[in-house]
Amino acid sequence: MKILPIKPKGYSTHAFRKTFFRKTPLFVFSSTRRLKHFYLEQGEGFLPSAMSMGSFFEQAFYIPNKKKIPKSVRQILMIDTIKTIAKEKGSILKGLLLFENSFLGYLESTSFLFDLFDELSSACIKLNELSSKDIYLDYEKHLEILEMIYDRYIKKLEKLGFYDKIMQEKPAILKEFFSHFSSIEWHLDGFMSVFERQCLLEAAELVPITLHLSCDKYNQKFLEFLNLKLETDCDYSIDFKTQKILSQTPNDQKIEPKLYANSSYLKQSALILQTIEEYLQKDNDPNKMAIITPNADFLPFLKLLDKNNNLNFAMGLGAKNCSYYTKLVKILEDSENNDGSLSASALLDLENLTLSLLEEQSSKEQASLKETHSQIMHQYHLLEDTLKNYSFKDLLHLYLQEFEANFRLDDSSGGKIRVMDTLETRGMQFDKIVIADFNESCVPNLKDCDLFLNSALRKSLNLPTLLDKKNLQKHYYYQLFKNSKEMVLSYIESETSKASNMLLELDLNLKPIKDAYTLFATSPLKDYQEEDIKAAIPKGFGFSASSLNTFLACKRRFYYHYIKRFRESSKDESNSTVGSLLHELLKEAYEKNKSPDLLKERLIQLLEKKKIPPLKSV
């Protein structure tokens, strides 16, 4: 039975059919963030069809009679493959691809291998092609091991009926998908792989595809596949099939950022919070400002210090922000002292533990926690036989890594100023941006797999070189500059840390403003005043030779040692232990109540709880 839509009142049947059944364009964007922004820009009426590039390839193409392998299953199968080969070829494997013969070593190698295999797959390069291009045999032993791992892994996939993109099987196109659209408006913000180009060429036979892109000196090389002479600092619309330029618009937006050098994350946080305050005081739209964080290590500082709740963490709050995850981490740390022996059923033990902890969580977080947990456990049960060889400790470690990668809690309590990573900003426009950690170590930032194949081998394989990969990242920043009216750049300055060289490449002769703001005003030094102690020696106190000698030499020392009975810390109590305790006390005191007026009182309570005598100077 065919279900037809209901005609609204006021529409003629002809007008309704023409509106509802006519084909419309499909808009495709590089990121889900850009997709959401596109929908927010739309007015009233029917929303246009739009999706991310990832969703497009998943819906429009498929591998017949096979299931796509879930990420966690993918990782477990690769770990199992590496473990098996490590037992057989341990002496060869160690030092090449496996730097530590342990579960953590397997995890590290798995991440590296998938990055490499995925890159080769995207470029449609078979693994055995590397051997023919490695004329100096620089990678002879590496490639032997890589091919062995790859072949064993593929056999495991085929046995279970899964497919992985690294198998490089040609996908089938779903023609019915394209029958609903009049055209595809493809917004390319960066890089299009060989695999993606091949798929789009096939799709272009079914429906017109228009590429919308921006060309600059950083991404010009990545657009050579179009066989067009594109000018830099221009926006283009190009017919993908005919490679004809439909429109060309110069982008003459000037890049005039303010540059700040900060000596610490606290000073950088102060700069960002003050910039936000000044922006909001002028009644500007908070939705048109963003904080860009290339370095995720800086996020906890912003989250903790944003007392006015102006910030919204657009990527969501990660697993480390929920008590469920931190409790499991504590259990893992406690289990490190165990021998890691196999349990009768490590998977059952993990399931019982996690379910009991989930029930303890707040109703606000419980639904999203359980959803992520259920997805992981479902995939683990698919590989129950493989996981029998895992100890509880290793399985918990794997679960935590998977949970951290997949869990996101919406920042519902946050404000309207978004905190975003660089990739999320692709194609976005802002009135004002602040980029934190604009350091050479972060802008650009390469992964380990990028460093594995040397530039000579990459060139011979037509893979992006290290310079190309750096330029692609710089392209994202350059376009962000071009699409923002005001810019503030902040970097951490020290003996080992400097601003990104990208500033020099753009001929931005900027003199940095150093440590412009601080969160905590420096207190003036107080004159030393010796405490006046008046006390009586208890009746019946018996003097020993040493106590009498102390009394005669220094009455203050006698008072502290024999009357108050203060003792020196034991010699094995290191400064780090004392420091850790102090940090713990300060953190708890600050988190419970951020009011400075109550901080002293709270600290004294905690000191008493720890049975530490509070000093008068606290």
Secondary structure, DSSP 8 states (H G I E B T S, - for coil): --------TT--HHHHHHHHHS-EEEEEESSHHHHHHHHHH--SSS--EEEEHHHHHHHHEE-TT-EE--HHHHHHHHHHHHHHHHHHSHHHHBTTTBSSSSHHHHHHHHHHHHHHHHHHHHTT--TTHHHHH-TT-TTHHHHHHHHHHHHHHHHHHHHHTEE-GGG----EE-HHHHTTEEEEEEEE-S---HHHHHHHHHHTTTS-EEEEEEE-TTTTGGGGGG-----SSEEEEEETTTTEEEEEEE-------EEEEESSHHHHHHHHHHHHHHHHHTT--GGGEEEE-S-GGGHHHHHHH-TT--EEETT-B-GGGSHHHHHHHHHHHHHTTS---B-TTHHHHHHHHHHHHHHTS-HHHHHHHHHHHHHHHHHHHHTHHHHTT-BHHHHHHHHHHHHHHH--B--TT--SEEEE-GGGGTT--EEEEEE---BTTTSS---GGGGTS-HHHHHHTT---HHHHHHHHHHHHHHHHHTEEEEEEEEE-BTTB-B-THHHHTT-----EES---SS------------------TT----HHHHHHHHH-HHHHIIIIIS------TT--HHHHHHHHHHHHHHHHHH---HHHHHHHHHHHHHHTT----TT-
